[in-house]
């Protein structure tokens, strides 16, 4: 009797890529009322080439045909687009669920009530400190109060299960219990993600990323309290600290395989944390040899096809923990100037530390929409009906 054919592991199936992404991040705008020091897209000013409302709807139509279940909408601050709610409604009407990240600037009582009435929209409020002192040092004066006000409005409107999104830093890792308590207070779910040295984050990564001891602290906290806490498969580099499977998730870099990014002008990148020409797969408006549209970029881009080929373990091949961490994060290695087939800069076995100590060239992001003058307090909104014809340093909206 023949033995049944082996069913590939889920990770093995994902490594070869899927017909459509599981997690599609779509940055609708680079405009933002804040200037967070670690912003991975260096947002602030609106790009005058921003996709029009109709072009965005065309993308949604294509995502519906591809049966993309939902999109993660971000920016910039996506709600400052005058057509944001129109696009959200259009997406949900066309069977594409929306999860959007916001600093809370436009989540007033009226908007909170509208969101509470929808079954297909999920809201994620960004906080990087459980207190104003820690949060506002990273996100700007007044940003903590603004986020808390949004959470209060959502709770009072009856919105179920908002998300509080935290980028873990050296300064806030001791506040994980406080973040969880804050989420419980507002009937929300805590989501924590890894700090990447992308965008403006490249300038502060050395000062903000958790120390080796704090990485262990974070791992222990996730093992003890991680049930019900979302991580977005963000911490698979920590898997080498314990038994396989101790941390939930795929333990896989999904760049170009199951995830990608569409930016405000239609450029498609392999990873939301790797906005650089090296990871640019194409533009949905341009035919670069494999047709136009998102589907052609996703399915036929030479870069994505290359990423879906078996990857070498490189310098990590002799490490007993390779099957757990898979060499870590591609973007973290790239933007710290480390070899792509080498260890993660935050390798928990310590292999990244000698590499970080050596001389290296650190690439910069290909785009920078930061406003001149650095961080400011939240900017009062004056919404535009059409994108501006030129960059503006005074107001992104």
MOFEN-V468020 format. One record per backbone hydrogen bond with DSSP energy under -1.0 kcal/mol. CO is the residue of the C=O (numbers start at 1). NH is the residue of the N-H. Records with the same first field share a line. If there is no record, write none. Layout:
# MOFEN-V468020
CO=NH ; NH
This chain:
# MOFEN-V468020
9=13
10=14
11=15
14=17
23=260
24=72
25=262
26=74
30=44
31=77
36=39
39=42 ; 200
42=369
44=32
47=50
52=56
53=57
54=58
55=59
56=60
57=61
58=62
59=63
60=64
61=65
62=66
63=68
64=67
69=97
71=99
72=26
73=101
74=28
77=80
78=81
81=84
83=87
84=88
85=89
86=90
87=91
88=92
89=93
90=94
91=96
92=95
97=71
98=122
99=73
100=124
102=126
104=107
106=108
108=112
109=113
110=114
111=115
112=116
115=118
120=98
122=100
123=163
124=102
125=165
131=135
132=136
135=138 ; 139
136=140
138=37
140=143
141=378
142=146
143=147
144=148
145=149
146=150
147=151
148=152
149=153
150=154
151=155
152=156
153=157
154=159
155=158
162=189
163=125
164=191
165=127
166=193
169=173
172=175
175=179
176=180
177=181
178=182
179=183
180=184
181=185
182=186
183=188
184=187
189=164
190=230
191=166
193=168
196=198
198=201
199=202
200=203
201=205
204=208
205=209
208=170
211=215
212=216
213=217
214=218
215=219
216=220
217=221
218=222
219=223
220=224
221=225
222=226
226=229
230=192
231=234
235=238
236=239
238=241
239=242
243=246
254=257 ; 258 ; 259
257=18
258=22 ; 23
259=256
260=25
261=269
262=27
263=266
264=51
266=284
267=263
268=281
269=261
270=256
271=274
274=276
275=366
276=279
277=280
279=270
282=268
283=286
284=293
293=297
294=298
295=299
296=300
297=301
301=305
302=306
303=307
304=308
306=309
313=316
314=317
316=319
319=322
321=324 ; 325
322=326
325=328
329=333
330=334
331=335
333=338
334=337
339=342
341=315
344=347
347=350
352=356
353=357
369=45
